[in-house]
Amino acid sequence: MTAQENALNWFEISVSDISRAKKFYETIFDIQLLEQEMMGMKMAFFPGDMTGKVSGSLVEGPMHKPSADGAKIYLNGNPDLQNALAKIEGAGGKVLMPKTKITDEIGYMAFFADTEGNTVALHSNK
């Protein structure tokens, strides 16, 4: 890894119910996730074009157990993470930390619990 490369090149959010989790993330981000089975796992892919932009998927499978205590990922909430944050509780999740300013240069962050019990973060510039 170099300073010119992404530190993250793929992410997977563990889920116990792919349909419920897919609906949750589609609702809060107003997106469509493509669902398919791969290598014995159910997956729902976040939008991406595989041209160097980081993307990922929801995964239901034997190696994936939802957890509030695992590694934290920050999903892109641009232009303003409040748009997604406002939809979380109505979609079945819970806001754990409201929109919070990091610095003027870095922007804002928030934490939420998804429908599967994962703690996930949002980041946006404003």
N, C-alpha and C positions, 0 to 999 in steps of 0.2 A: 504494500500500500504506500502511496506517495501523497504529498499535499495536493496534487492535481487530480486525485481520484476520490470518489465518494467513499467515505468510511463504511457506509452501509450500501449493499447492492441488492438486497432482497429482504423482505420481512414476512413472517407468518404469524398471524394472531390465532392462537389455539381456541377452538370452540367445541362445545359439547352438542350443540344443535345448529347445524349449518343453515337451515332455513330461517330460524329465529335470528341468528347473528347477521345473516345476509340482509334481512328486512331492516334490522336496526341500523346498520351502516349505510344502506341505501337511503333510509329515511333522513338520517342526520346530515349526510353530505349531498343529498339529492343527486345520486349517481346510480348507475346500474352495474352490478357485479356479475361477471360471467361465471356460471357454475359448471363444474365438470368433475369427473372422477379421474384420479391419476395415482398410480402406484398403490392402490388399495385405500386411498384417502379421498374424502369429499373436499373439494376446494371451491372457493368463490374468489375470483381475481378482481383486484382493484384496477381501475382504468390505467393503462400504460401502453407505451409503444415500443418498449424494449430497445431504445436507442441511447442508452446510457442514463436515462432517468430512473431513479429508484422506484420500484413498485413492490407489491406483495399480494398476499391473499389471506383469507380466512381458511383455516384447515381443521377438519374433523377427522381424526385418525388415531391409531394406537400410540403414536409418539407425541401427541398433542393434548396437553391437559391445561385447561384455563387456570390462571392463577393471578391473584392480586399482588403477589410478591416477586414475580419474575422480572426480567429485564424490561425497561420502559422504552416504548417507541413514541415519537412525536409525529403525529400525522399532520399533514399540511392543512391548516385552517385558513389560508389566505383567500380573500384579501383581509377578512376579519373573522377570527375564530368564534366570535360571539354568535355568528349565524348558525354554526353547527351546534355550539354549546346550548343554545336556546331550544333545540329540538331533542336533546338527550333524554330528559325525564319523560317527555311525551312518547318517546320511542321505547321506553322500558329500561333505560339506564339511570345512572345517578351522577350528578355533578359532585365531585369530591373536592375540587379547588376551583373557585371561580376564575374568570379571566384576570390574570395578574401580570403587571408590567415587570419585565426583566430589566431592560435598559432601553434608552431611546434607540440605540443602534441595533440591538438584538430583537426587540419587539415584545410579544406577549405569549403567555403560556396558560394552560388550564389542564386539570386532570379530571377524568371521569371513569366510572365503572360501566362496562358494557353489559349486555344481557347475559353474558357467559361468566361473569365474575372477574374478568381481566381489568386491571388498571391501565389505562391508556392516556396519553397526553395529546394535546393539540398545541400548535405553534402558529402564530401569524405575525406579520410585520406591523399591523395596526390593530 
